[in-house]
Amino acid sequence: MQLNPSDNKSITGSELALLAS
């Protein structure tokens, strides 16, 4: 998965939480 500004819109808070954990 590429973390681009435009792609962030498709990344949900739940997914961000999983990535951060």
Residue frames as qw, qx, qy, qz and C-alpha x, y, z in Angstrom:
[[0.000, 0.888, 0.459, 0.000, 0.00, 0.00, 0.00],
 [0.426, 0.307, -0.007, 0.851, 1.32, 3.39, -0.96],
 [0.227, -0.712, -0.472, 0.468, 0.82, 6.21, 1.54],
 [0.238, 0.253, 0.280, 0.895, 0.13, 9.13, -0.78],
 [0.170, 0.156, 0.296, -0.927, -1.93, 12.23, 0.12],
 [0.562, 0.066, -0.353, -0.745, -4.60, 11.26, -2.40],
 [0.572, -0.055, -0.815, -0.075, -4.66, 7.69, -1.10],
 [0.038, 0.023, -0.694, 0.718, -5.21, 8.78, 2.48],
 [0.541, -0.014, 0.011, -0.841, -8.87, 9.41, 1.63],
 [0.798, 0.014, -0.508, -0.322, -9.32, 5.69, 1.09],
 [0.452, 0.085, -0.768, 0.446, -7.59, 4.81, 4.36],
 [0.534, -0.682, -0.351, -0.356, -10.03, 4.56, 7.25],
 [0.292, -0.733, 0.427, -0.441, -9.28, 5.48, 10.86],
 [0.925, -0.257, 0.244, -0.134, -9.46, 1.80, 11.75],
 [0.881, 0.357, -0.064, 0.303, -6.76, 0.93, 9.24],
 [0.205, 0.760, -0.340, 0.515, -4.58, 3.77, 10.46],
 [0.620, -0.603, 0.356, -0.354, -4.99, 2.50, 14.01],
 [0.987, -0.023, 0.144, 0.067, -3.89, -0.97, 12.93],
 [0.673, 0.570, -0.170, 0.439, -0.87, 0.44, 11.13],
 [0.071, -0.767, 0.352, -0.531, 0.08, 2.54, 14.14],
 [0.809, -0.478, 0.233, -0.252, -0.30, -0.32, 16.61]]
